[in-house]
Amino acid sequence: MRSYQVQYNQAAEELAELRMQEDRSIMQDALIVAMTTTGASRYHNVLRDIGPRIVIVEEVIFFFKSLKLIQYCDRKWFQKN
């Protein structure tokens, strides 16, 4: 039973990595990247690596600054509800 759990965990990690690579590929080719604060947190490393020219993030000026993502972008828009 334990070996199945290990296999499952390995497969789940591989799937998560493949999904992250797919998302990175999509964002890398995008002119504008828009996301929620949760997305900005989840994709922090991707955003840092690809350095999109325009990023739109919802309600997060303090959060965005804390991630230090502002320095990687040419233009930023922050939407406030």
N, C-alpha and C positions, 0 to 999 in steps of 0.2 A: 504494500500500500504506500509506503514512504517513497519508493522509487517513482511511483506515478505522480506524487505530489511534486517531487523534484523536477520531473519532466514537464509537468504542467507549468511550474514557475519559470523554467527556462524558456518554454514556448511563449509564455505571456510576456516575458522581458524582450524576446526577439520581436514579437508583434508590436510592442510599444515602440521599440527602436525603429522598426520599418515605418510605422505611422509618423513618427517624428521626422524621419528623413523625407517622407512624402510631403509633409507640411512645409518643411524647410525648402524643398524644391519649388513648391507652389508660391511661397512667400518671396523667394529669391527672384522669381520672374515677374512679380507684381509691381506695378507702378505705385500703388497706394496700399498700405497695410492698415487695416482697422480691426480693433478688438476691444474686448472688455478688460477690466483690471485683472480678472482671473487669467485671461489669455496672455496679457502682458507678463504676468508672473510666470505662467507655465512656459512661455516661449522666450523668456529673458535671454537665454544663451543664443537662441536662433536669431533674435533681433540684433543682438550685439554682433554676431558673426556676419550677418548679411548686410547690416547697415542700410536699411531702406531709406529712400530719400524722403518719403512722406509717411508719417504714422498718425493715425487718428485713434485716440484712446478715450474711453468714456469715464468722466468723473475722477480723474486721477492725478492731478498736477503734483500733489505731495507724494503720491505713490510712485509715479513715474520718475520723479527726481530721486527718490530713495533708491531706485534700481539703477540710477546713473545711465539711463538709456538716452537721455536727451542729447548727450554728446555724440551719439552715433547717427543722428538724423539731421537732414537739412531743414525740414519743415515739420512742425508738430501742430496738431489741433487737439484741443481738449474739449470734449462735449460735456456740458453740465446740464443735468435734468432740472 
